[in-house]
Amino acid sequence: MQAILDSIVEIHKKSTNELIPIAERRLQFENSKYSATNQEIWHIYLNGDKLRKASDLVVTYCCIGCGQRNSVCPTQFLRKIRGCKSNCFKCTLDIHNSKPNHNLKREDVEDTANSIQTFIQRRQMSIESFESYPKDYQTAYFLKHLTNDDYNRIRKNIVSLCDGKYDNLANIEYWSVYKTNNQMVFTTMMYDKECDTIFKANQPVIRCDNCNDTWRAKSLDICKNQYKIMCSKCKLCNKVFKIRPTTNIKGETIVFQSKLEKKFVDWCNENSIVLHNGPNIEYTRANKVHKYRVDFQIGNVLIEIKDYHIWHKKQVESGLWGIKMEATNEYCKINNKVYYLITPENWSDKIGELLVINKI
């Protein structure tokens, strides 16, 4: 492990890229109050300060196996020390094809054997190990993590993973069980078949079943036990305002809230009018930016259906509706749009105008 520590060639701050001279480095074996196993682990001290996982540092080291320079975060380098892993990932293949070195120590041989294990082999070993655990443990694990069936169910809603880094999901496999090197024991993992690498499905971009908009989530696990995948706005609206999905004449998803809105959708479909969900228009209130979602859009006509429910009356009284209308008028002016407000009182006149516009 001392050799691994000595392989550090430079350290710089992640935020400012400032190079930090290394005057002193040492290892110390001590307890960790955050360890669930309550066992002593190795800690690294650089210039008298303990290297922590959350440190704003980037560690550059020279691989003992291949000589390749690698820059990693403190967490990864601490794992190398505590797992006594002398080789980097990039030199794994070279180690596998090289001639055996009979001067290696036993622990070095074991470390090399572990490092050349392929991801698929590791996955199969993980599954066998997981199945040896009690059924109660397995049940508790899948209460928090997606099963393969769960992933296949929500697969259609996933636009990309890692905030857009992986958008070709045809080459990505979901592994519900993968053995880790920490106290979690098992976790879920994604496998890129084309690049032969694994990664965590963090920051997925997901499409809402209701409004068809996309949003970035923290992980895929938030979709566990959800029959319909909805964004936070639709979740709230679905509970309070009962937003429901339907389709237009092209089979595209259209969301509606009230019976009057559903009546309008049906009228458009009966008259072969292509109806779309309306845009989100930003407006500012109390120095905060909000979004007003217009109900529908036909060509360059934005359409809002109001049945004069109590919450609309409250918006008019509070002045919120006026603010929304100012933003909407500005939006229409910039984008060459027309805004229609349809109510039960002007229903016949407005749909007559729309029918004429659609035929022109």
C-alpha positions in Angstrom: 0.0 0.0 0.0 2.9 2.3 0.6 3.9 1.8 -3.0 0.4 2.9 -4.1 0.7 6.0 -1.9 4.1 6.8 -3.3 2.6 6.6 -6.8 0.9 10.0 -6.3 2.7 12.5 -8.6 0.6 15.6 -8.0 -2.5 16.9 -6.4 -4.5 20.0 -7.4 -7.8 21.6 -6.3 -10.8 20.6 -8.4 -12.5 24.0 -8.2 -9.5 26.2 -9.0 -7.0 23.7 -10.6 -4.4 25.1 -8.2 -1.4 22.7 -7.9 -0.7 21.7 -4.2 2.9 20.7 -3.4 3.2 17.4 -1.5 5.6 17.9 1.4 4.5 14.9 3.4 2.4 11.8 2.9 1.6 8.9 5.2 -0.8 6.1 5.9 -2.6 5.6 9.3 -4.7 2.6 10.4 -7.7 3.8 12.5 -11.4 3.4 13.2 -14.0 5.1 11.1 -17.1 6.4 12.9 -19.0 6.1 9.6 -18.2 2.5 9.1 -21.2 0.1 9.6 -18.7 -2.8 10.3 -16.9 -0.8 13.0 -13.5 -2.0 11.7 -10.3 -0.1 11.3 -9.4 1.1 7.9 -6.5 2.9 6.2 -6.5 6.7 6.0 -4.3 8.9 4.0 -2.6 12.1 5.4 -1.2 14.6 2.9 0.8 17.6 4.3 -0.7 16.7 7.7 -4.4 16.8 6.5 -6.6 13.8 6.2 -7.7 13.0 2.6 -11.5 12.8 2.7 -13.9 11.6 0.1 -15.5 15.1 0.0 -12.2 16.9 -0.4 -12.1 19.4 -3.2 -9.1 17.6 -4.8 -8.0 15.7 -7.8 -5.3 13.0 -7.3 -3.0 12.2 -10.2 -1.0 8.9 -9.8 1.3 6.8 -11.9 0.0 3.3 -12.2 2.4 0.7 -10.8 1.4 -1.8 -13.4 1.5 0.1 -16.7 3.0 3.5 -15.8 -0.1 5.3 -17.1 -0.9 8.6 -15.4 -4.5 8.7 -14.1 -6.4 11.5 -12.4 -9.2 10.4 -10.0 -11.3 11.8 -7.2 -10.3 11.2 -3.5 -13.0 8.5 -3.2 -11.4 6.3 -6.0 -7.9 6.7 -4.7 -9.0 5.8 -1.1 -10.6 2.6 -2.5 -7.3 1.7 -4.2 -5.5 2.0 -0.9 -8.1 0.2 1.2 -8.5 -2.5 -1.4 -4.8 -2.7 -2.1 -5.3 -2.4 -5.8 -2.0 -1.6 -7.4 -3.2 -1.7 -11.0 -5.4 0.8 -12.8 -8.3 -0.2 -15.1 -6.4 0.7 -18.2 -3.6 -1.8 -17.7 -5.9 -4.7 -16.9 -5.8 -6.2 -20.4 -2.0 -5.8 -20.5 -1.7 -7.7 -17.2 -4.0 -10.4 -18.4 -1.8 -11.0 -21.6 1.6 -10.7 -19.9 3.7 -13.6 -18.8 3.4 -14.7 -15.1 5.7 -13.0 -12.6 6.8 -15.6 -10.0 8.3 -12.9 -7.9 4.9 -11.4 -7.0 3.7 -11.7 -3.5 0.5 -13.7 -2.7 -1.6 -10.7 -2.1 -0.4 -9.1 -5.4 -1.4 -12.3 -7.3 -4.8 -12.2 -5.7 -5.2 -8.5 -6.5 -4.2 -9.2 -10.2 -6.7 -12.1 -10.4 -9.5 -9.8 -9.2 -8.6 -7.0 -11.5 -8.7 -9.1 -14.7 -12.2 -10.4 -13.9 -14.5 -9.3 -16.7 -17.7 -7.3 -15.9 -19.9 -10.1 -17.1 -18.0 -12.7 -14.9 -18.3 -10.3 -12.0 -22.0 -10.0 -12.6 -22.6 -13.7 -12.7 -20.6 -14.1 -9.5 -22.7 -11.3 -8.0 -25.9 -13.0 -8.8 -24.8 -16.3 -7.3 -23.6 -14.5 -4.2 -26.9 -12.6 -3.9 -29.0 -15.8 -4.2 -27.1 -17.3 -1.3 -28.4 -14.6 1.0 -31.6 -15.1 3.0 -34.9 -14.5 1.2 -35.7 -11.7 3.6 -32.6 -9.8 2.6 -33.4 -10.2 -1.1 -36.9 -9.0 -0.6 -35.7 -5.9 1.4 -33.1 -5.2 -1.3 -35.8 -5.1 -4.1 -38.0 -2.9 -2.0 -35.6 0.0 -2.8 -34.1 -1.1 -6.1 -35.6 -1.8 -9.5 -35.9 -5.4 -10.6 -35.3 -6.3 -14.3 -39.1 -6.3 -14.8 -39.4 -2.9 -13.2 -36.7 -1.5 -15.6 -38.4 -3.1 -18.6 -41.7 -1.5 -17.6 -40.2 2.1 -17.4 -37.7 1.6 -20.2 -40.0 3.5 -22.7 -39.9 6.6 -20.4 -36.1 6.8 -20.2 -34.6 9.4 -22.6 -31.0 9.3 -21.4 -28.8 8.5 -18.5 -26.1 10.5 -16.7 -27.7 13.8 -17.7 -27.6 13.0 -21.4 -24.2 11.2 -21.6 -25.8 7.9 -22.6 -28.7 8.4 -25.0 -28.4 5.2 -27.1 -30.1 2.9 -24.7 -30.2 0.0 -27.3 -26.6 -0.8 -26.2 -27.3 -0.5 -22.5 -28.2 -3.4 -20.2 -29.7 -3.0 -16.7 -28.1 -5.2 -14.0 -30.3 -5.4 -11.0 -27.6 -7.0 -8.8 -23.9 -6.2 -8.9 -21.5 -6.8 -6.0 -19.7 -3.7 -4.7 -16.5 -3.3 -2.7 -18.1 -1.3 0.1 -20.5 -2.0 3.0 -23.5 -1.7 0.6 -22.6 -5.2 -0.6 -24.9 -5.0 -3.7 -26.1 -2.3 -6.0 -27.7 -1.8 -9.4 -25.5 -1.1 -12.5 -25.8 -0.3 -16.2 -23.6 -2.1 -18.7 -22.5 -0.5 -22.0 -22.1 -3.5 -24.4 -20.4 -1.4 -27.1 -17.7 0.1 -24.8 -17.6 -2.9 -22.4 -17.9 -0.7 -19.3 -20.3 -0.2 -16.4 -21.8 2.9 -14.8 -24.4 4.0 -12.3 -27.7 5.2 -13.7 -27.5 8.6 -12.1 -29.3 11.7 -13.3 -31.6 9.9 -15.8 -33.7 12.1 -18.1 -37.3 10.7 -17.9 -40.4 11.4 -20.0 -43.7 12.0 -18.2 -46.6 9.7 -19.1 -49.0 12.6 -18.6 -47.6 15.8 -20.1 -44.9 14.1 -22.3 -42.3 16.6 -20.9 -38.9 15.5 -19.7 -37.1 16.1 -16.5 -33.9 15.0 -14.8 -34.2 12.8 -11.8 -31.6 11.8 -9.2 -31.9 8.1 -9.9 -34.1 5.5 -11.5 -35.1 4.1 -8.1 -37.7 6.9 -7.8 -39.8 5.0 -10.3 -40.0 2.0 -8.0 -43.7 0.9 -7.4 -45.0 3.7 -9.7 -47.6 2.5 -12.2 -47.5 5.7 -14.1 -44.3 7.7 -14.4 -45.1 11.4 -13.9 -43.1 14.6 -13.3 -43.4 16.4 -10.0 -45.8 18.9 -11.5 -48.1 16.2 -12.9 -48.0 14.3 -9.6 -49.3 17.4 -7.8 -51.8 18.2 -10.5 -53.0 14.7 -10.8 -53.9 14.6 -7.1 -55.4 18.1 -6.9 -56.7 18.8 -10.4 -57.1 15.2 -11.8 -55.1 15.6 -15.0 -55.7 12.7 -17.4 -54.2 11.6 -20.7 -55.9 11.0 -24.0 -54.8 11.1 -27.7 -55.3 13.3 -30.7 -56.1 12.1 -34.2 -52.4 11.2 -34.8 -52.3 9.0 -31.6 -50.1 11.5 -29.7 -50.7 12.0 -26.0 -52.9 15.0 -25.0 -53.6 15.8 -21.4 -56.9 17.3 -20.2 -58.2 18.3 -16.8 -61.9 19.1 -16.9 -64.9 17.7 -18.7 -65.0 20.9 -20.8 -61.4 20.2 -21.9 -62.2 16.6 -22.7 -65.2 17.8 -24.7 -62.9 20.1 -26.7 -60.4 17.3 -27.4 -63.3 15.1 -28.7 -64.6 17.9 -30.9 -61.2 18.4 -32.5 -60.8 14.7 -33.2 -64.3 14.5 -34.7 -63.5 17.4 -37.0 -60.1 16.0 -38.0 -58.3 18.9 -36.3 -54.7 18.2 -35.1 -54.6 19.2 -31.5 -51.3 19.5 -29.5 -50.5 20.2 -25.9 -49.9 23.9 -25.3 -46.4 25.4 -24.5 -45.1 26.4 -21.1 -44.8 30.2 -20.8 -42.5 31.7 -18.2 -43.7 34.6 -16.0 -42.2 36.3 -12.9 -44.0 36.8 -9.7 -42.5 38.0 -6.4 -39.0 37.8 -8.0 -39.5 34.1 -8.8 -39.8 32.5 -12.3 -42.8 30.3 -12.8 -44.4 28.5 -15.8 -47.9 28.8 -17.1 -48.9 25.8 -19.1 -51.4 26.7 -21.9 -53.9 23.8 -22.3 -53.8 23.3 -26.1 -52.4 24.5 -29.4 -53.8 24.3 -33.0 -51.3 25.6 -35.5 -50.4 29.1 -34.3 -53.4 29.4 -32.0 -53.0 28.9 -28.3 -56.1 27.7 -26.5 -57.0 27.9 -22.8 -60.3 26.2 -21.7 -61.7 27.7 -18.5 -64.9 26.4 -16.8 -64.7 29.1 -14.1 -63.7 26.8 -11.2 -63.0 28.4 -7.8 -59.2 28.3 -8.3 -59.5 30.3 -11.5 -61.6 32.9 -9.7 -59.0 33.2 -6.9 -56.2 33.7 -9.5 -58.3 36.6 -11.1 -58.9 38.2 -7.7 -55.2 37.9 -6.6 -53.9 39.4 -9.8 -52.0 36.2 -10.7 -54.2 35.7 -13.8 -53.3 39.2 -15.0 -49.6 38.5 -14.7 -50.0 35.3 -16.7 -51.9 37.1 -19.4 -49.2 39.8 -19.7 -46.6 37.1 -20.2 -48.8 35.2 -22.7 -49.4 38.3 -24.8 -45.7 39.0 -24.9 -45.1 35.4 -25.9 -47.7 35.6 -28.7 -46.2 38.8 -30.0 -42.7 37.4 -30.2 -43.7 34.0 -31.6 -46.6 35.2 -33.9 -49.3 33.3 -32.0 -52.9 34.0 -31.2 -54.5 33.3 -27.8 -58.0 32.0 -27.4 -59.8 31.8 -24.0 -62.7 29.5 -24.3 -65.4 29.4 -21.7 -68.9 27.8 -21.6 -70.3 31.2 -22.4 -68.4 31.8 -25.7 -68.0 28.1 -26.6 -70.1 28.2 -29.8 -68.5 31.3 -31.2 -64.9 30.2 -30.5 -65.1 26.7 -31.9 -66.8 28.2 -35.0 -63.9 30.5 -35.5 -61.4 27.6 -35.0 -63.3 25.5 -37.5 -63.0 28.3 -40.1 -59.3 28.9 -39.3 -58.6 25.2 -39.7 -60.2 25.0 -43.1 -58.4 28.0 -44.5 
